[in-house]
Amino acid sequence: DSRSEGLVLFGLPALIIKFIDPSVLEGKEFKTIEELVLSGAGPQVVHSSIMRFKSMYPGHGISIIDRAGRVMEAAP
């Protein structure tokens, strides 16, 4: 049962960040999460999303990758 063993949420920022914080773009100048993540604010947005996910689902891991498959940030 995955609820007792934990899962790892893995993927591109747009899908994962939108899942964690559906209102992430509200009040911002960006039209897409990709634009936001590629901006100077991107690293903080990725980090904040990971920390929020871990507080919501402490038994699960998360890994956000860029389009080239490089890990942008992860937490076990």
N, CA, C and O atoms as CSV, one atom per row, in Angstrom:
chain,resi,resn,atom,element,x,y,z
A,1,ASP,N,N,0.853,-1.182,0.000
A,1,ASP,CA,C,0.000,0.000,0.000
A,1,ASP,C,C,0.892,1.235,0.000
A,1,ASP,O,O,1.694,1.423,0.914
A,2,SER,N,N,0.757,2.066,-1.005
A,2,SER,CA,C,1.621,3.241,-1.163
A,2,SER,C,C,1.479,4.239,-0.025
A,2,SER,O,O,2.406,5.006,0.236
A,3,ARG,N,N,0.342,4.246,0.656
A,3,ARG,CA,C,0.161,5.212,1.750
A,3,ARG,C,C,1.089,4.918,2.913
A,3,ARG,O,O,1.462,5.835,3.645
A,4,SER,N,N,1.471,3.668,3.101
A,4,SER,CA,C,2.370,3.340,4.198
A,4,SER,C,C,3.826,3.327,3.755
A,4,SER,O,O,4.718,3.547,4.576
A,5,GLU,N,N,4.086,3.074,2.476
A,5,GLU,CA,C,5.457,3.000,1.985
A,5,GLU,C,C,5.973,4.320,1.445
A,5,GLU,O,O,7.186,4.525,1.390
A,6,GLY,N,N,5.103,5.203,1.051
A,6,GLY,CA,C,5.516,6.473,0.476
A,6,GLY,C,C,5.723,6.380,-1.023
A,6,GLY,O,O,6.085,5.330,-1.553
A,7,LEU,N,N,5.494,7.466,-1.679
A,7,LEU,CA,C,5.668,7.589,-3.121
A,7,LEU,C,C,6.609,8.741,-3.399
A,7,LEU,O,O,6.898,9.540,-2.508
A,8,VAL,N,N,7.091,8.833,-4.629
A,8,VAL,CA,C,7.873,9.984,-5.049
A,8,VAL,C,C,7.128,10.648,-6.203
A,8,VAL,O,O,6.898,10.032,-7.244
A,9,LEU,N,N,6.757,11.902,-6.007
A,9,LEU,CA,C,6.153,12.705,-7.066
A,9,LEU,C,C,7.308,13.232,-7.910
A,9,LEU,O,O,8.199,13.905,-7.393
A,10,PHE,N,N,7.296,12.930,-9.205
A,10,PHE,CA,C,8.437,13.210,-10.070
A,10,PHE,C,C,7.935,13.785,-11.380
A,10,PHE,O,O,7.055,13.204,-12.015
A,11,GLY,N,N,8.486,14.925,-11.795
A,11,GLY,CA,C,8.092,15.457,-13.085
A,11,GLY,C,C,8.498,16.893,-13.307
A,11,GLY,O,O,9.292,17.468,-12.562
A,12,LEU,N,N,7.923,17.460,-14.366
A,12,LEU,CA,C,8.204,18.840,-14.763
A,12,LEU,C,C,7.501,19.825,-13.836
A,12,LEU,O,O,6.471,19.495,-13.249
A,13,PRO,N,N,8.046,21.026,-13.699
A,13,PRO,CA,C,7.500,21.999,-12.752
A,13,PRO,C,C,6.041,22.373,-12.986
A,13,PRO,O,O,5.286,22.524,-12.025
A,14,ALA,N,N,5.633,22.523,-14.235
A,14,ALA,CA,C,4.279,23.023,-14.490
A,14,ALA,C,C,3.221,22.135,-13.853
A,14,ALA,O,O,2.317,22.638,-13.187
A,15,LEU,N,N,3.316,20.848,-14.041
A,15,LEU,CA,C,2.310,19.944,-13.489
A,15,LEU,C,C,2.415,19.826,-11.977
A,15,LEU,O,O,1.402,19.865,-11.278
A,16,ILE,N,N,3.613,19.685,-11.477
A,16,ILE,CA,C,3.789,19.474,-10.042
A,16,ILE,C,C,3.457,20.733,-9.251
A,16,ILE,O,O,2.727,20.663,-8.262
A,17,ILE,N,N,3.978,21.875,-9.666
A,17,ILE,CA,C,3.727,23.109,-8.919
A,17,ILE,C,C,2.254,23.475,-8.980
A,17,ILE,O,O,1.697,23.948,-7.990
A,18,LYS,N,N,1.617,23.268,-10.119
A,18,LYS,CA,C,0.177,23.551,-10.241
A,18,LYS,C,C,-0.631,22.641,-9.312
A,18,LYS,O,O,-1.639,23.073,-8.754
A,19,PHE,N,N,-0.203,21.398,-9.143
A,19,PHE,CA,C,-0.864,20.469,-8.226
A,19,PHE,C,C,-0.706,20.941,-6.781
A,19,PHE,O,O,-1.665,20.916,-6.010
A,20,ILE,N,N,0.490,21.366,-6.421
A,20,ILE,CA,C,0.768,21.771,-5.044
A,20,ILE,C,C,0.108,23.104,-4.718
A,20,ILE,O,O,-0.472,23.270,-3.645
A,21,ASP,N,N,0.198,24.051,-5.645
A,21,ASP,CA,C,-0.334,25.398,-5.405
A,21,ASP,C,C,-1.073,25.888,-6.647
A,21,ASP,O,O,-0.487,26.572,-7.486
A,22,PRO,N,N,-2.359,25.544,-6.771
A,22,PRO,CA,C,-3.118,25.918,-7.971
A,22,PRO,C,C,-3.165,27.423,-8.245
A,22,PRO,O,O,-3.385,27.830,-9.386
A,23,SER,N,N,-2.966,28.240,-7.238
A,23,SER,CA,C,-3.046,29.698,-7.422
A,23,SER,C,C,-1.675,30.347,-7.579
A,23,SER,O,O,-1.551,31.561,-7.416
A,24,VAL,N,N,-0.653,29.572,-7.889
A,24,VAL,CA,C,0.722,30.074,-7.927
A,24,VAL,C,C,0.908,31.266,-8.871
A,24,VAL,O,O,1.776,32.105,-8.628
A,25,LEU,N,N,0.127,31.356,-9.922
A,25,LEU,CA,C,0.299,32.451,-10.887
A,25,LEU,C,C,-0.550,33.682,-10.570
A,25,LEU,O,O,-0.357,34.736,-11.175
A,26,GLU,N,N,-1.479,33.559,-9.634
A,26,GLU,CA,C,-2.356,34.691,-9.320
A,26,GLU,C,C,-1.539,35.881,-8.820
A,26,GLU,O,O,-0.692,35.747,-7.937
A,27,GLY,N,N,-1.811,37.044,-9.403
A,27,GLY,CA,C,-1.122,38.263,-8.996
A,27,GLY,C,C,0.298,38.385,-9.520
A,27,GLY,O,O,1.033,39.289,-9.122
A,28,LYS,N,N,0.688,37.488,-10.403
A,28,LYS,CA,C,2.045,37.536,-10.963
A,28,LYS,C,C,1.967,37.943,-12.429
A,28,LYS,O,O,0.917,37.825,-13.059
A,29,GLU,N,N,3.072,38.416,-12.959
A,29,GLU,CA,C,3.119,38.881,-14.348
A,29,GLU,C,C,3.278,37.747,-15.354
A,29,GLU,O,O,3.262,37.994,-16.560
A,30,PHE,N,N,3.428,36.535,-14.896
A,30,PHE,CA,C,3.696,35.400,-15.778
A,30,PHE,C,C,2.399,34.718,-16.195
A,30,PHE,O,O,1.449,34.625,-15.418
A,31,LYS,N,N,2.380,34.240,-17.446
A,31,LYS,CA,C,1.195,33.538,-17.955
A,31,LYS,C,C,1.284,32.034,-17.732
A,31,LYS,O,O,0.265,31.345,-17.681
A,32,THR,N,N,2.507,31.530,-17.601
A,32,THR,CA,C,2.686,30.089,-17.403
A,32,THR,C,C,3.644,29.833,-16.245
A,32,THR,O,O,4.450,30.688,-15.878
A,33,ILE,N,N,3.535,28.650,-15.692
A,33,ILE,CA,C,4.458,28.265,-14.625
A,33,ILE,C,C,5.866,28.123,-15.184
A,33,ILE,O,O,6.838,28.415,-14.487
A,34,GLU,N,N,5.990,27.681,-16.421
A,34,GLU,CA,C,7.317,27.571,-17.032
A,34,GLU,C,C,8.004,28.938,-17.073
A,34,GLU,O,O,9.187,29.041,-16.748
A,35,GLU,N,N,7.276,29.987,-17.469
A,35,GLU,CA,C,7.854,31.339,-17.475
A,35,GLU,C,C,8.287,31.742,-16.068
A,35,GLU,O,O,9.362,32.312,-15.883
A,36,LEU,N,N,7.455,31.448,-15.090
A,36,LEU,CA,C,7.773,31.788,-13.699
A,36,LEU,C,C,9.024,31.058,-13.236
A,36,LEU,O,O,9.912,31.661,-12.634
A,37,VAL,N,N,9.097,29.759,-13.516
A,37,VAL,CA,C,10.232,28.950,-13.072
A,37,VAL,C,C,11.528,29.382,-13.758
A,37,VAL,O,O,12.600,29.287,-13.161
A,38,LEU,N,N,11.445,29.849,-14.995
A,38,LEU,CA,C,12.644,30.292,-15.712
A,38,LEU,C,C,13.072,31.707,-15.342
A,38,LEU,O,O,14.144,32.155,-15.748
A,39,SER,N,N,12.251,32.410,-14.579
A,39,SER,CA,C,12.581,33.773,-14.158
A,39,SER,C,C,13.545,33.735,-12.968
A,39,SER,O,O,13.893,32.663,-12.474
A,40,GLY,N,N,13.960,34.895,-12.525
A,40,GLY,CA,C,14.825,34.992,-11.355
A,40,GLY,C,C,14.174,34.455,-10.094
A,40,GLY,O,O,14.865,34.038,-9.164
A,41,ALA,N,N,12.848,34.463,-10.058
A,41,ALA,CA,C,12.109,33.952,-8.896
A,41,ALA,C,C,11.974,32.433,-8.926
A,41,ALA,O,O,11.528,31.829,-7.950
A,42,GLY,N,N,12.352,31.816,-10.034
A,42,GLY,CA,C,12.155,30.384,-10.223
A,42,GLY,C,C,12.687,29.481,-9.129
A,42,GLY,O,O,11.939,28.648,-8.618
A,43,PRO,N,N,13.960,29.615,-8.745
A,43,PRO,CA,C,14.481,28.720,-7.710
A,43,PRO,C,C,13.698,28.799,-6.393
A,43,PRO,O,O,13.486,27.781,-5.735
A,44,GLN,N,N,13.275,29.993,-6.017
A,44,GLN,CA,C,12.501,30.135,-4.781
A,44,GLN,C,C,11.116,29.511,-4.919
A,44,GLN,O,O,10.609,28.914,-3.970
A,45,VAL,N,N,10.506,29.644,-6.087
A,45,VAL,CA,C,9.187,29.042,-6.331
A,45,VAL,C,C,9.290,27.520,-6.243
A,45,VAL,O,O,8.452,26.873,-5.614
A,46,VAL,N,N,10.306,26.956,-6.868
A,46,VAL,CA,C,10.509,25.505,-6.827
A,46,VAL,C,C,10.734,25.059,-5.389
A,46,VAL,O,O,10.116,24.096,-4.935
A,47,HIS,N,N,11.609,25.746,-4.674
A,47,HIS,CA,C,11.909,25.377,-3.287
A,47,HIS,C,C,10.664,25.481,-2.406
A,47,HIS,O,O,10.377,24.569,-1.631
A,48,SER,N,N,9.936,26.567,-2.519
A,48,SER,CA,C,8.723,26.753,-1.712
A,48,SER,C,C,7.695,25.670,-2.003
A,48,SER,O,O,7.027,25.180,-1.093
A,49,SER,N,N,7.571,25.302,-3.257
A,49,SER,CA,C,6.618,24.250,-3.630
A,49,SER,C,C,7.009,22.911,-3.018
A,49,SER,O,O,6.157,22.168,-2.532
A,50,ILE,N,N,8.290,22.613,-3.046
A,50,ILE,CA,C,8.757,21.356,-2.454
A,50,ILE,C,C,8.516,21.356,-0.951
A,50,ILE,O,O,8.061,20.352,-0.402
A,51,MET,N,N,8.807,22.445,-0.288
A,51,MET,CA,C,8.583,22.518,1.157
A,51,MET,C,C,7.089,22.407,1.490
A,51,MET,O,O,6.714,21.767,2.473
A,52,ARG,N,N,6.260,23.019,0.683
A,52,ARG,CA,C,4.811,22.931,0.902
A,52,ARG,C,C,4.330,21.488,0.710
A,52,ARG,O,O,3.541,20.981,1.508
A,53,PHE,N,N,4.807,20.836,-0.344
A,53,PHE,CA,C,4.442,19.440,-0.584
A,53,PHE,C,C,4.845,18.575,0.603
A,53,PHE,O,O,4.054,17.756,1.072
A,54,LYS,N,N,6.075,18.751,1.094
A,54,LYS,CA,C,6.558,17.935,2.210
A,54,LYS,C,C,5.743,18.176,3.476
A,54,LYS,O,O,5.564,17.257,4.275
A,55,SER,N,N,5.248,19.393,3.674
A,55,SER,CA,C,4.415,19.645,4.858
A,55,SER,C,C,3.030,19.019,4.688
A,55,SER,O,O,2.409,18.614,5.670
A,56,MET,N,N,2.547,18.939,3.452
A,56,MET,CA,C,1.242,18.341,3.178
A,56,MET,C,C,1.311,16.809,3.175
A,56,MET,O,O,0.380,16.140,3.622
A,57,TYR,N,N,2.407,16.266,2.674
A,57,TYR,CA,C,2.568,14.816,2.505
A,57,TYR,C,C,3.945,14.390,3.029
A,57,TYR,O,O,4.826,14.054,2.239
A,58,PRO,N,N,4.135,14.400,4.346
A,58,PRO,CA,C,5.474,14.157,4.903
A,58,PRO,C,C,6.057,12.778,4.603
A,58,PRO,O,O,7.276,12.615,4.648
A,59,GLY,N,N,5.241,11.799,4.304
A,59,GLY,CA,C,5.760,10.460,4.035
A,59,GLY,C,C,6.155,10.216,2.598
A,59,GLY,O,O,6.566,9.111,2.243
A,60,HIS,N,N,6.036,11.238,1.765
A,60,HIS,CA,C,6.307,11.073,0.338
A,60,HIS,C,C,7.456,11.975,-0.112
A,60,HIS,O,O,7.702,13.026,0.480
A,61,GLY,N,N,8.147,11.556,-1.152
A,61,GLY,CA,C,9.234,12.344,-1.715
A,61,GLY,C,C,8.760,13.135,-2.924
A,61,GLY,O,O,7.654,12.938,-3.428
A,62,ILE,N,N,9.619,14.030,-3.371
A,62,ILE,CA,C,9.293,14.858,-4.535
A,62,ILE,C,C,10.576,15.193,-5.281
A,62,ILE,O,O,11.618,15.433,-4.672
A,63,SER,N,N,10.488,15.206,-6.592
A,63,SER,CA,C,11.619,15.582,-7.432
A,63,SER,C,C,11.085,16.357,-8.629
A,63,SER,O,O,10.254,15.853,-9.384
A,64,ILE,N,N,11.562,17.576,-8.798
A,64,ILE,CA,C,11.159,18.410,-9.928
A,64,ILE,C,C,12.339,18.491,-10.885
A,64,ILE,O,O,13.455,18.835,-10.495
A,65,ILE,N,N,12.066,18.162,-12.158
A,65,ILE,CA,C,13.120,18.154,-13.169
A,65,ILE,C,C,12.841,19.216,-14.229
A,65,ILE,O,O,11.708,19.666,-14.396
A,66,ASP,N,N,13.902,19.606,-14.941
A,66,ASP,CA,C,13.711,20.533,-16.061
A,66,ASP,C,C,13.477,19.726,-17.340
A,66,ASP,O,O,13.461,18.495,-17.306
A,67,ARG,N,N,13.298,20.410,-18.454
A,67,ARG,CA,C,12.988,19.719,-19.717
A,67,ARG,C,C,14.128,18.831,-20.219
A,67,ARG,O,O,13.902,17.932,-21.029
A,68,ALA,N,N,15.340,19.077,-19.745
A,68,ALA,CA,C,16.476,18.239,-20.130
A,68,ALA,C,C,16.626,17.026,-19.211
A,68,ALA,O,O,17.517,16.201,-19.415
A,69,GLY,N,N,15.760,16.913,-18.203
A,69,GLY,CA,C,15.818,15.786,-17.286
A,69,GLY,C,C,16.701,16.002,-16.077
A,69,GLY,O,O,16.884,15.087,-15.274
A,70,ARG,N,N,17.255,17.201,-15.932
A,70,ARG,CA,C,18.096,17.508,-14.770
A,70,ARG,C,C,17.212,17.819,-13.566
A,70,ARG,O,O,16.180,18.476,-13.695
A,71,VAL,N,N,17.622,17.346,-12.409
A,71,VAL,CA,C,16.874,17.611,-11.183
A,71,VAL,C,C,17.079,19.064,-10.780
A,71,VAL,O,O,18.207,19.515,-10.579
A,72,MET,N,N,15.977,19.786,-10.667
A,72,MET,CA,C,16.030,21.180,-10.222
A,72,MET,C,C,16.117,21.228,-8.700
A,72,MET,O,O,16.877,22.012,-8.131
A,73,GLU,N,N,15.327,20.379,-8.058
A,73,GLU,CA,C,15.365,20.233,-6.606
A,73,GLU,C,C,14.579,18.979,-6.255
A,73,GLU,O,O,13.665,18.575,-6.974
A,74,ALA,N,N,14.954,18.373,-5.134
A,74,ALA,CA,C,14.285,17.155,-4.685
A,74,ALA,C,C,14.316,17.088,-3.168
A,74,ALA,O,O,15.142,17.726,-2.516
A,75,ALA,N,N,13.405,16.306,-2.623
A,75,ALA,CA,C,13.378,16.043,-1.185
A,75,ALA,C,C,12.871,14.617,-0.997
A,75,ALA,O,O,11.867,14.225,-1.593
A,76,PRO,N,N,13.568,13.843,-0.167
A,76,PRO,CA,C,13.155,12.438,0.045
A,76,PRO,C,C,11.840,12.344,0.803
A,76,PRO,O,O,11.354,11.243,1.062
